Amino acid sequence: LEPMGKLAIETGGLKKSFGKTHAVAGSRMSTIPKNNSETVARTPGRASSIGGWILQVVLAAIIAGGGISKLAGDPVMVDMFADIGAGQWLRYLVGALEVAGGVGLLIPALAGLASLGLAALLTGAVIIDQFVLEQSPWLPLAFLVVAAVIARARWSRTEAVVGTLLWR
């Protein structure tokens, strides 16, 4: 969903980096083809970057909104967690994790980690909806898919953040 840094692909005497094609020194080719599939780097475009941010903002708003309603003691949420039977402490924990995940989705360096955490949380929601509450799991499953797409799109940055944290 974002530029992948200093990605450069060299093919047939051409080098593609940051959207520009350059002749490589020592190449026998004198002309530079336009948009040849061999010379186009696999970097996401502006549209996919904007689309990714839209997904992140929408998911962040929905998840954080649900978290706020859990923390605020919405009677529907209180009743739902009573039906689960684990106690109201779980409502507070899930609400706090949802708010933190929603905020994390809006911070570029944390978006990948936040989406991984939300994917784990939503996996639990799918299981609880299906087997404990005996209701349709389609809504949390759809959010889980969106969180997984975001996690995959942000994977390179997530690896960099985790690597930085581990080597400090």
Residue frames as a rotation matrix with the C-alpha (Angstrom) as fourth column:
LEU 1
0.557 0.830 0.000 0.00
0.830 -0.557 0.000 0.00
0.000 0.000 -1.000 0.00
GLU 2
0.826 -0.365 -0.429 3.02
-0.226 -0.912 0.342 2.25
-0.516 -0.186 -0.836 0.12
PRO 3
0.596 -0.678 -0.430 6.28
-0.593 -0.010 -0.805 2.64
0.542 0.735 -0.408 -1.85
MET 4
0.949 -0.193 -0.248 8.66
0.282 0.872 0.401 -0.15
0.139 -0.450 0.882 -1.02
GLY 5
0.539 -0.795 -0.279 11.74
-0.013 -0.339 0.941 2.01
-0.842 -0.504 -0.193 -0.58
LYS 6
-0.030 -0.692 -0.721 14.74
-0.850 -0.361 0.382 1.65
-0.525 0.625 -0.578 -2.88
LEU 7
0.341 0.229 0.912 13.41
0.199 0.930 -0.309 -1.08
-0.919 0.286 0.272 -5.11
ALA 8
0.047 -0.353 -0.934 15.30
-0.902 -0.417 0.113 -1.42
-0.429 0.837 -0.338 -8.35
ILE 9
0.531 0.131 0.837 14.99
0.165 0.953 -0.254 -4.12
-0.831 0.273 0.485 -10.97
GLU 10
-0.214 -0.677 -0.704 17.62
-0.752 -0.346 0.561 -4.56
-0.624 0.649 -0.435 -13.65
THR 11
0.290 0.369 0.883 16.51
0.294 0.844 -0.449 -6.39
-0.911 0.390 0.136 -16.78
GLY 12
0.427 -0.084 0.900 18.07
0.894 0.187 -0.407 -6.49
-0.134 0.979 0.155 -20.21
GLY 13
-0.524 -0.757 0.391 20.28
0.797 -0.598 -0.090 -3.44
0.302 0.264 0.916 -19.69
LEU 14
-0.088 0.563 0.822 17.50
-0.066 -0.827 0.559 -1.35
0.994 -0.005 0.110 -18.13
LYS 15
-0.813 -0.120 -0.570 17.10
0.551 0.158 -0.819 -0.31
0.188 -0.980 -0.062 -14.55
LYS 16
0.009 0.900 0.437 13.70
0.203 -0.429 0.880 0.63
0.979 0.081 -0.186 -13.18
SER 17
-0.524 -0.155 -0.838 13.65
0.845 0.035 -0.534 2.56
0.112 -0.987 0.113 -9.91
PHE 18
-0.500 0.398 -0.769 11.19
0.350 -0.720 -0.600 5.04
-0.792 -0.569 0.220 -8.40
GLY 19
0.489 0.872 0.028 9.10
0.340 -0.161 -0.927 5.10
-0.803 0.463 -0.375 -11.56
LYS 20
0.549 -0.368 -0.751 11.93
-0.752 -0.609 -0.251 6.08
-0.365 0.703 -0.611 -13.94
THR 21
0.857 -0.298 0.419 13.71
0.416 0.882 -0.222 3.87
-0.304 0.364 0.880 -16.45
HIS 22
0.516 -0.778 -0.360 17.44
-0.710 -0.623 0.329 4.36
-0.480 0.085 -0.873 -16.95
ALA 23
0.725 -0.424 -0.543 19.99
-0.209 0.615 -0.760 2.76
0.656 0.665 0.357 -19.24
VAL 24
0.871 -0.474 0.128 22.53
0.043 0.333 0.942 0.73
-0.489 -0.815 0.310 -17.28
ALA 25
0.276 -0.861 -0.427 26.22
-0.881 -0.405 0.246 1.37
-0.385 0.308 -0.870 -17.96
GLY 26
-0.715 -0.656 0.241 27.70
-0.476 0.709 0.520 -1.14
-0.512 0.257 -0.819 -20.37
SER 27
0.097 0.843 0.530 24.36
0.130 0.517 -0.846 -1.94
-0.987 0.151 -0.059 -21.97
ARG 28
-0.835 -0.361 0.415 24.12
0.413 0.085 0.907 -2.62
-0.362 0.929 0.078 -25.70
MET 29
0.066 0.940 0.336 20.59
0.997 -0.050 -0.055 -1.23
-0.035 0.339 -0.940 -25.90
SER 30
-0.885 -0.423 0.195 20.25
0.445 -0.892 0.083 2.32
0.139 0.160 0.977 -27.18
THR 31
-0.395 0.816 0.421 16.50
-0.394 -0.565 0.725 2.85
0.830 0.121 0.545 -26.86
ILE 32
-0.973 0.164 0.165 14.41
-0.116 0.273 -0.955 2.58
-0.202 -0.948 -0.247 -23.74
PRO 33
-0.575 0.817 -0.035 11.01
0.384 0.307 0.871 0.93
0.722 0.488 -0.490 -24.26
LYS 34
-0.592 0.478 0.649 7.97
-0.731 -0.657 -0.184 2.43
0.338 -0.583 0.739 -22.57
ASN 35
0.049 0.706 0.707 6.09
-0.942 0.268 -0.203 0.27
-0.333 -0.655 0.678 -20.05
ASN 36
-0.099 -0.174 -0.980 7.54
-0.523 0.846 -0.097 -3.01
0.846 0.503 -0.175 -21.24
SER 37
0.850 0.525 0.033 6.44
-0.302 0.436 0.848 -5.68
0.431 -0.731 0.530 -18.76
GLU 38
0.439 -0.765 -0.471 10.09
0.740 0.605 -0.293 -6.67
0.509 -0.220 0.832 -18.29
THR 39
-0.521 -0.754 0.400 11.11
0.451 -0.641 -0.621 -3.18
0.725 -0.143 0.674 -17.19
VAL 40
0.152 0.667 0.729 8.22
-0.415 -0.627 0.660 -2.20
0.897 -0.403 0.181 -14.94
ALA 41
-0.891 -0.452 0.033 9.03
-0.184 0.294 -0.938 -2.52
0.414 -0.842 -0.345 -11.22
ARG 42
-0.133 0.857 -0.498 6.41
0.553 0.481 0.681 -4.12
0.823 -0.185 -0.537 -9.04
THR 43
-0.955 -0.117 -0.274 5.73
0.293 -0.540 -0.789 -1.13
-0.055 -0.834 0.549 -6.84
PRO 44
-0.094 0.993 -0.077 2.23
0.941 0.064 -0.331 -0.13
-0.324 -0.104 -0.940 -5.80
GLY 45
-0.495 -0.018 0.868 0.79
0.572 -0.760 0.310 2.87
0.654 0.650 0.387 -7.55
ARG 46
-0.922 0.150 0.356 -0.91
-0.311 -0.836 -0.452 5.91
0.230 -0.528 0.818 -6.15
ALA 47
-0.031 0.994 -0.106 -4.37
-0.716 0.052 0.696 4.37
0.697 0.097 0.710 -6.53
SER 48
0.263 0.111 -0.958 -3.49
0.355 0.912 0.204 1.26
0.897 -0.394 0.200 -4.51
SER 49
-0.780 -0.572 -0.253 -1.84
0.471 -0.271 -0.839 3.41
0.411 -0.774 0.481 -1.85
ILE 50
-0.695 0.613 0.376 -4.96
-0.663 -0.749 -0.004 5.57
0.279 -0.252 0.927 -1.54
GLY 51
0.223 0.802 -0.554 -7.18
-0.444 0.589 0.675 2.47
0.868 0.095 0.488 -1.57
GLY 52
-0.181 -0.390 -0.903 -5.12
0.589 0.693 -0.417 0.94
0.788 -0.607 0.104 1.21
TRP 53
-0.980 -0.188 0.062 -5.39
0.076 -0.648 -0.758 4.03
0.182 -0.738 0.650 3.35
ILE 54
-0.286 0.949 0.134 -9.15
-0.803 -0.313 0.507 4.14
0.523 0.037 0.852 2.78
LEU 55
0.267 0.335 -0.904 -9.39
0.102 0.922 0.373 0.51
0.958 -0.192 0.212 3.98
GLN 56
-0.567 -0.589 -0.577 -7.30
0.634 0.136 -0.761 1.34
0.527 -0.797 0.296 7.03
VAL 57
-0.914 0.236 0.331 -9.31
-0.354 -0.862 -0.363 4.44
0.200 -0.449 0.871 7.97
VAL 58
0.023 0.986 -0.167 -12.67
-0.708 0.134 0.693 2.67
0.706 0.102 0.701 7.52
LEU 59
0.204 0.006 -0.979 -11.58
0.391 0.916 0.087 -0.39
0.898 -0.400 0.185 9.51
ALA 60
-0.809 -0.558 -0.186 -10.04
0.413 -0.314 -0.855 1.85
0.418 -0.768 0.485 12.19
ALA 61
-0.656 0.621 0.429 -13.27
-0.671 -0.740 0.045 3.82
0.345 -0.258 0.902 12.57
ILE 62
0.306 0.827 -0.472 -15.46
-0.468 0.563 0.682 0.71
0.829 0.013 0.559 12.77
ILE 63
0.070 -0.352 -0.933 -13.22
0.580 0.775 -0.249 -1.20
0.811 -0.524 0.258 15.17
ALA 64
-0.900 -0.435 -0.001 -12.42
0.268 -0.553 -0.789 1.78
0.343 -0.711 0.614 17.41
GLY 65
-0.402 0.840 0.365 -16.12
-0.733 -0.534 0.420 2.71
0.548 -0.098 0.831 17.49
GLY 66
0.461 0.531 -0.711 -16.98
-0.053 0.816 0.575 -0.79
0.886 -0.227 0.405 18.68
GLY 67
-0.320 -0.690 -0.649 -14.24
0.698 0.291 -0.654 -0.57
0.641 -0.662 0.388 21.29
ILE 68
-0.884 0.037 0.465 -15.53
-0.249 -0.881 -0.403 2.74
0.395 -0.472 0.788 22.57
SER 69
0.102 0.992 0.074 -19.05
-0.699 0.019 0.715 1.33
0.708 -0.125 0.695 22.93
LYS 70
0.335 -0.061 -0.940 -17.64
0.446 0.889 0.101 -1.61
0.830 -0.453 0.326 24.93
LEU 71
-0.668 -0.689 -0.281 -15.64
0.597 -0.270 -0.756 0.70
0.445 -0.672 0.592 27.21
ALA 72
-0.745 0.434 0.506 -18.59
-0.481 -0.876 0.043 3.08
0.462 -0.211 0.861 27.64
GLY 73
-0.878 0.387 0.280 -20.81
-0.017 0.561 -0.828 0.28
-0.478 -0.732 -0.486 28.89
ASP 74
-0.488 0.722 -0.491 -23.35
-0.820 -0.187 0.541 0.17
0.298 0.666 0.683 26.06
PRO 75
0.021 0.572 0.820 -26.14
-0.800 0.501 -0.329 -2.10
-0.599 -0.649 0.469 27.38
VAL 76
0.858 0.256 -0.445 -26.00
-0.496 0.636 -0.591 -4.24
0.132 0.728 0.672 24.22
MET 77
0.043 -0.939 -0.342 -22.29
-0.457 0.286 -0.842 -4.89
0.888 0.193 -0.417 24.81
VAL 78
-0.495 -0.167 0.853 -22.80
-0.868 0.131 -0.478 -5.56
-0.032 -0.977 -0.210 28.52
ASP 79
0.480 0.770 0.420 -25.51
-0.694 0.626 -0.355 -8.13
-0.537 -0.121 0.835 27.69
MET 80
0.735 -0.239 -0.634 -23.42
-0.445 0.536 -0.718 -9.73
0.511 0.810 0.287 24.95
PHE 81
-0.344 -0.938 -0.045 -20.43
-0.529 0.233 -0.816 -10.24
0.776 -0.257 -0.576 27.25
ALA 82
-0.255 0.364 0.896 -22.77
-0.884 0.289 -0.369 -11.55
-0.393 -0.886 0.248 29.96
ASP 83
0.809 0.576 -0.119 -23.99
-0.560 0.691 -0.457 -14.12
-0.181 0.436 0.881 27.42
ILE 84
0.253 -0.809 -0.531 -20.38
-0.487 0.368 -0.792 -15.08
0.836 0.459 -0.301 26.68
GLY 85
0.926 0.275 -0.260 -19.97
0.075 0.539 0.839 -15.84
0.370 -0.796 0.479 30.36
ALA 86
0.101 -0.972 -0.210 -16.35
0.756 0.212 -0.620 -14.78
0.647 -0.096 0.756 30.81
GLY 87
0.117 -0.009 -0.993 -17.13
0.859 -0.502 0.105 -11.69
-0.499 -0.865 -0.051 32.88
GLN 88
0.941 0.337 0.022 -17.17
0.313 -0.846 -0.433 -7.97
-0.127 0.414 -0.901 32.18
TRP 89
0.257 -0.925 -0.281 -13.38
-0.160 -0.327 0.931 -7.73
-0.953 -0.195 -0.232 32.49
LEU 90
-0.334 -0.349 0.876 -13.25
0.731 0.491 0.475 -9.30
-0.595 0.798 0.091 28.99
ARG 91
0.639 0.626 0.448 -15.46
0.769 -0.533 -0.353 -6.50
0.018 0.570 -0.822 27.64
TYR 92
0.844 -0.372 -0.387 -12.99
-0.196 -0.885 0.423 -3.92
-0.500 -0.281 -0.819 28.96
LEU 93
-0.121 -0.942 0.313 -10.00
0.061 0.308 0.949 -5.84
-0.991 0.134 0.020 27.60
VAL 94
-0.136 0.141 0.981 -11.53
0.941 0.328 0.083 -6.31
-0.310 0.934 -0.178 24.14
GLY 95
0.860 0.503 0.080 -12.69
0.507 -0.828 -0.239 -2.67
-0.054 0.246 -0.968 24.07
ALA 96
0.563 -0.727 -0.394 -9.21
-0.300 -0.624 0.722 -1.39
-0.770 -0.288 -0.569 24.96
LEU 97
-0.360 -0.709 0.607 -7.58
0.337 0.508 0.793 -3.66
-0.870 0.490 0.057 22.36
GLU 98
0.227 0.528 0.818 -10.04
0.965 -0.010 -0.261 -2.51
-0.130 0.849 -0.512 19.71
VAL 99
0.968 0.088 -0.234 -9.39
0.084 -0.996 -0.026 1.18
-0.235 0.006 -0.972 20.44
ALA 100
0.178 -0.979 -0.096 -5.62
-0.288 -0.145 0.946 0.59
-0.941 -0.140 -0.308 20.45
GLY 101
-0.320 -0.265 0.910 -5.84
0.671 0.615 0.415 -1.36
-0.669 0.743 -0.018 17.18
GLY 102
0.626 0.632 0.456 -7.97
0.776 -0.448 -0.444 1.33
-0.076 0.632 -0.771 15.55
VAL 103
0.833 -0.404 -0.378 -5.49
-0.294 -0.902 0.316 4.03
-0.469 -0.152 -0.870 16.54
GLY 104
-0.075 -0.928 0.365 -2.57
-0.049 0.369 0.928 1.83
-0.996 0.052 -0.073 15.46
LEU 105
0.160 0.210 0.965 -4.06
0.889 0.395 -0.233 1.45
-0.430 0.894 -0.124 11.98
LEU 106
0.940 0.277 0.201 -3.78
0.337 -0.856 -0.392 5.21
0.063 0.436 -0.898 11.54
ILE 107
0.518 -0.848 -0.111 -0.06
-0.581 -0.444 0.682 5.36
-0.628 -0.289 -0.723 12.42
PRO 108
0.651 -0.181 -0.737 1.96
-0.678 0.297 -0.672 4.23
0.340 0.938 0.070 9.38
ALA 109
-0.415 -0.907 -0.075 4.77
-0.754 0.389 -0.528 2.60
0.508 -0.163 -0.846 11.36
LEU 110
-0.752 0.159 0.640 2.28
-0.466 0.558 -0.687 0.61
-0.466 -0.814 -0.346 13.46
ALA 111
0.049 0.893 -0.447 -0.40
-0.989 -0.019 -0.146 -0.19
-0.139 0.449 0.882 10.88
GLY 112
-0.105 -0.144 -0.984 0.96
-0.525 0.849 -0.068 -3.65
0.845 0.509 -0.165 10.07
LEU 113
-0.936 -0.268 -0.229 1.34
0.060 0.521 -0.852 -4.67
0.348 -0.811 -0.471 13.70
ALA 114
-0.620 0.772 0.141 -2.08
-0.607 -0.357 -0.710 -3.24
-0.498 -0.525 0.690 14.54
SER 115
0.133 0.701 -0.700 -3.71
-0.962 0.261 0.079 -5.15
0.238 0.663 0.709 11.70
LEU 116
-0.461 -0.343 -0.818 -2.04
-0.163 0.939 -0.302 -8.39
0.872 -0.006 -0.489 12.86
GLY 117
-0.994 0.101 0.040 -3.32
-0.031 0.084 -0.996 -7.81
-0.104 -0.991 -0.081 16.39
LEU 118
-0.288 0.947 -0.140 -6.81
-0.848 -0.321 -0.421 -7.03
-0.444 -0.002 0.896 15.11
ALA 119
-0.086 0.210 -0.974 -6.73
-0.713 0.670 0.208 -10.15
0.696 0.712 0.092 12.95
ALA 120
-0.832 -0.244 -0.497 -6.06
0.146 0.769 -0.622 -12.23
0.534 -0.590 -0.605 16.07
LEU 121
-0.827 0.562 0.025 -8.82
-0.259 -0.341 -0.904 -10.42
-0.499 -0.754 0.427 17.98
LEU 122
-0.102 0.819 -0.565 -11.26
-0.986 -0.157 -0.049 -10.87
-0.129 0.552 0.824 15.09
THR 123
-0.498 -0.106 -0.860 -10.41
-0.324 0.943 0.072 -14.57
0.804 0.315 -0.505 14.87
GLY 124
-0.967 0.153 -0.206 -11.58
0.247 0.344 -0.906 -14.83
-0.068 -0.927 -0.370 18.46
ALA 125
-0.514 0.819 -0.258 -14.73
-0.626 -0.563 -0.539 -12.88
-0.586 -0.116 0.802 17.59
VAL 126
-0.220 0.402 -0.889 -15.54
-0.838 0.388 0.383 -15.26
0.499 0.829 0.252 14.73
ILE 127
-0.720 -0.123 -0.683 -15.15
0.118 0.948 -0.296 -18.28
0.683 -0.294 -0.668 17.03
ILE 128
-0.903 0.402 -0.152 -17.22
0.098 -0.152 -0.983 -16.72
-0.418 -0.903 0.098 19.85
ASP 129
-0.376 0.803 -0.463 -19.97
-0.878 -0.468 -0.098 -15.65
-0.295 0.369 0.881 17.44
GLN 130
-0.242 0.251 -0.937 -20.19
-0.666 0.660 0.348 -19.09
0.706 0.708 0.007 15.84
PHE 131
-0.373 -0.055 -0.926 -19.84
0.226 0.963 -0.148 -21.41
0.900 -0.264 -0.346 18.81
VAL 132
-0.865 0.044 -0.499 -20.75
0.495 -0.075 -0.866 -19.46
-0.075 -0.996 0.043 21.96
LEU 133
-0.627 0.640 -0.444 -23.30
-0.380 -0.749 -0.543 -16.86
-0.680 -0.173 0.713 20.89
GLU 134
-0.447 0.402 0.799 -24.58
0.661 0.750 -0.008 -19.04
-0.602 0.525 -0.601 18.02
GLN 135
0.617 0.562 -0.551 -24.93
0.007 -0.704 -0.710 -16.11
-0.787 0.434 -0.438 15.66
SER 136
0.895 -0.216 0.390 -23.61
0.426 0.155 -0.891 -15.39
0.132 0.964 0.231 12.19
PRO 137
0.299 -0.870 -0.391 -19.83
0.536 -0.186 0.823 -14.83
-0.789 -0.456 0.411 12.09
TRP 138
0.384 -0.145 0.912 -19.86
0.917 -0.057 -0.395 -13.10
0.110 0.988 0.111 8.69
LEU 139
0.930 -0.017 0.367 -19.29
-0.004 -0.999 -0.035 -9.52
0.367 0.031 -0.930 9.89
PRO 140
0.603 -0.779 0.170 -16.20
-0.475 -0.180 0.861 -10.23
-0.641 -0.600 -0.479 12.02
LEU 141
0.255 -0.493 0.832 -15.00
0.624 0.741 0.248 -12.60
-0.739 0.456 0.497 9.29
ALA 142
0.692 0.036 0.721 -15.23
0.641 -0.490 -0.590 -9.79
0.332 0.871 -0.362 6.72
PHE 143
0.884 -0.396 0.247 -13.29
-0.459 -0.834 0.305 -7.47
0.085 -0.384 -0.920 9.04
LEU 144
0.468 -0.720 0.512 -10.74
-0.021 0.570 0.821 -10.25
-0.883 -0.395 0.252 9.56
VAL 145
0.412 -0.280 0.867 -10.18
0.888 0.335 -0.314 -10.47
-0.203 0.900 0.387 5.81
VAL 146
0.835 -0.089 0.542 -9.69
0.133 -0.925 -0.357 -6.69
0.533 0.370 -0.761 5.58
ALA 147
0.757 -0.584 0.291 -7.23
-0.534 -0.298 0.791 -6.76
-0.376 -0.755 -0.538 8.50
ALA 148
0.367 -0.625 0.689 -5.31
0.417 0.773 0.478 -9.60
-0.831 0.112 0.545 6.80
VAL 149
0.607 -0.116 0.786 -5.14
0.754 -0.230 -0.616 -7.65
0.252 0.966 -0.052 3.53
ILE 150
0.867 -0.291 0.405 -3.76
-0.347 -0.935 0.071 -4.63
0.358 -0.202 -0.911 5.38
ALA 151
0.620 -0.661 0.423 -1.27
-0.287 0.311 0.906 -6.80
-0.730 -0.683 0.003 7.28
ARG 152
0.388 -0.458 0.800 -0.02
0.778 0.628 -0.017 -8.31
-0.494 0.629 0.600 4.01
ALA 153
0.704 -0.064 0.707 0.24
0.500 -0.663 -0.557 -4.93
0.505 0.746 -0.435 2.30
ARG 154
0.736 -0.398 0.547 2.21
-0.588 -0.777 0.226 -3.49
0.335 -0.488 -0.806 5.22
TRP 155
0.949 -0.281 -0.145 4.40
0.316 0.872 0.374 -6.56
0.022 -0.401 0.916 5.74
SER 156
0.185 -0.954 0.238 7.73
0.658 -0.059 -0.750 -5.00
0.730 0.295 0.617 4.70
ARG 157
-0.073 -0.169 0.983 7.29
-0.442 -0.878 -0.183 -2.12
0.894 -0.448 -0.011 7.12
THR 158
0.849 0.417 0.324 6.15
-0.481 0.357 0.801 -4.51
0.219 -0.836 0.504 9.86
GLU 159
0.702 -0.666 -0.252 9.32
0.644 0.745 -0.174 -6.56
0.304 -0.041 0.952 9.41
ALA 160
-0.137 -0.784 0.605 11.41
0.310 -0.614 -0.726 -3.40
0.941 0.088 0.328 9.64
VAL 161
0.245 0.308 0.919 9.66
-0.702 -0.598 0.387 -2.23
0.669 -0.740 0.069 12.83
VAL 162
0.990 0.131 0.049 9.95
-0.131 0.746 0.652 -5.63
0.049 -0.652 0.756 14.49
GLY 163
0.446 -0.894 -0.047 13.59
0.717 0.389 -0.579 -5.89
0.536 0.225 0.814 13.43
THR 164
-0.150 -0.460 0.875 14.33
-0.134 -0.868 -0.479 -2.48
0.980 -0.189 0.069 14.91
LEU 165
0.537 0.446 0.716 12.61
-0.748 -0.141 0.649 -3.37
0.390 -0.884 0.258 18.18
LEU 166
0.982 -0.128 -0.138 14.41
0.166 0.937 0.308 -6.71
0.089 -0.325 0.942 18.48
TRP 167
0.272 -0.958 0.087 17.89
0.788 0.169 -0.592 -5.33
0.553 0.230 0.801 17.82
ARG 168
0.439 -0.099 0.893 17.78
-0.326 -0.944 0.056 -2.47
0.837 -0.316 -0.446 20.33
